[in-house]
């Protein structure tokens, strides 16, 4: 039995500890916002936060997480729309197909938590998620907007 803390809830999950965290989240817990992309931790569609760190969940055995706090896209904000990154994503109309967006948003939120005013180099080095639609310019603009929103009103949402 796995004991996991997902989006602030302690859960007991009857899954093999070697099962990738992605599949535990999607199939056992029913949190399908985290997407399967490549299965080898390259594309970033499966990005979640593990103790605040952007982590690709497709290659992380669920049993290795231990007591760490896991946050999925469903747990980023109470309503799914109010986190500064989510607000900026909507303002810039970032998604086209939308498949990679939960991973992109989670990676951006982790970056902004670590570096509230990231440089272009910070974004380029940190946001390595792949977007087939190629919305990278809008992603960068949304990250800049989210940083400005957070700086203008730090209490508006935790980054």
C-alpha positions in Angstrom: 0.0 0.0 0.0 1.4 3.4 -1.0 0.8 6.4 1.2 0.9 9.5 -0.9 0.1 13.2 -0.2 -1.6 14.4 -3.4 -2.9 17.9 -3.6 -3.0 18.2 0.2 -4.8 14.9 0.8 -3.2 11.8 2.4 -4.2 8.8 0.3 -3.6 5.1 0.6 -3.2 3.6 -2.8 -3.1 -0.1 -3.6 -0.5 0.0 -6.4 2.8 -1.6 -7.1 5.6 0.8 -5.8 7.4 0.5 -9.2 4.3 1.9 -11.1 5.2 5.3 -12.5 3.6 8.1 -10.5 1.8 9.3 -13.7 -0.2 6.1 -13.9 -1.0 6.2 -10.2 -2.3 9.7 -10.5 -4.3 9.0 -13.7 -5.6 5.5 -13.1 -5.7 4.9 -9.4 -6.5 8.5 -8.2 -8.4 9.7 -11.3 -6.5 12.9 -11.7 -6.3 13.0 -15.5 -5.0 16.5 -16.0 -1.5 15.2 -16.0 -0.8 13.8 -19.4 1.2 10.9 -20.9 3.4 12.1 -23.7 6.6 10.2 -24.3 7.0 7.9 -21.3 10.8 8.7 -21.1 10.7 12.0 -19.2 11.6 14.0 -22.3 8.5 15.9 -23.4 7.2 17.2 -20.0 3.5 16.6 -20.6 3.5 14.6 -17.3 5.1 17.4 -15.1 3.8 17.6 -11.5 5.4 19.2 -8.5 7.1 17.0 -5.9 7.8 19.1 -2.8 7.5 22.1 -5.1 10.0 20.9 -7.7 8.8 20.3 -11.3 9.1 16.6 -11.8 8.3 14.4 -14.8 6.0 11.8 -13.4 6.1 9.2 -16.2 9.5 7.8 -15.1 9.2 8.3 -11.4 8.3 5.2 -9.4 5.4 6.1 -7.2 7.0 4.2 -4.3 10.0 6.5 -4.4 8.0 9.6 -3.5 7.6 8.8 0.1 6.1 11.6 2.2 6.8 14.3 -0.4 3.9 16.6 -1.3 2.7 16.0 -4.8 0.8 18.8 -6.6 -0.9 18.1 -9.9 -2.5 20.7 -12.2 -5.8 20.0 -10.4 -4.2 21.1 -7.1 -2.4 24.2 -8.4 -5.3 26.5 -7.6 -8.7 26.0 -5.9 -10.7 26.8 -9.0 -8.3 25.7 -11.7 -8.1 29.2 -13.1 -6.7 31.6 -10.4 -3.0 30.8 -10.2 -1.0 33.6 -11.8 0.3 31.3 -14.4 -3.2 30.0 -15.3 -4.4 33.6 -15.5 -1.5 34.6 -17.8 -2.1 31.4 -19.9 -5.7 32.5 -20.6 -4.7 36.1 -21.3 -2.2 35.1 -23.9 -4.4 32.3 -25.3 -1.4 30.0 -25.1 -2.9 26.6 -25.9 -3.8 25.4 -29.3 -4.4 21.7 -28.9 -3.8 22.0 -25.2 -2.4 18.6 -24.6 1.0 19.7 -23.2 -0.4 22.7 -21.3 -0.8 21.2 -17.9 2.9 20.2 -17.9 3.9 23.6 -19.3 1.9 25.4 -16.6 3.4 23.2 -13.8 6.9 23.8 -15.1 6.3 27.6 -15.3 4.8 27.7 -11.8 7.8 25.9 -10.3 10.2 28.3 -12.1 8.4 31.3 -10.8 8.4 30.0 -7.3 12.1 29.6 -7.5 12.8 32.7 -9.5 10.0 35.2 -9.3 11.5 37.4 -12.1 13.2 34.9 -14.4 15.4 36.1 -17.3 15.0 34.8 -20.8 17.9 32.5 -20.1 16.2 31.1 -17.0 13.1 30.4 -19.0 15.0 28.8 -21.9 17.0 26.6 -19.6 14.2 25.6 -17.3 11.1 25.2 -19.5 12.2 22.3 -21.6 8.7 20.9 -22.2 7.8 20.1 -25.8 4.8 21.7 -27.5 3.9 20.2 -30.9 1.8 23.3 -31.7 4.9 25.5 -31.2 3.3 28.1 -28.9 6.7 28.9 -27.3 6.4 32.7 -27.9 3.0 32.8 -26.2 4.4 30.5 -23.4 7.3 33.0 -22.8 4.9 35.9 -22.9 2.6 34.2 -20.4 5.5 33.5 -18.0 6.5 37.2 -18.2 2.9 38.2 -17.4 2.6 35.7 -14.6 5.8 37.1 -13.1 4.4 40.6 -13.3 1.0 39.6 -11.8 2.8 38.0 -8.9 5.1 41.0 -8.3 2.1 43.3 -8.5 0.0 41.3 -6.1 1.9 38.6 -4.2 -1.2 37.7 -2.1 -3.3 37.1 -5.2 -2.0 33.6 -5.5 0.9 31.5 -4.4 3.4 30.8 -7.1 
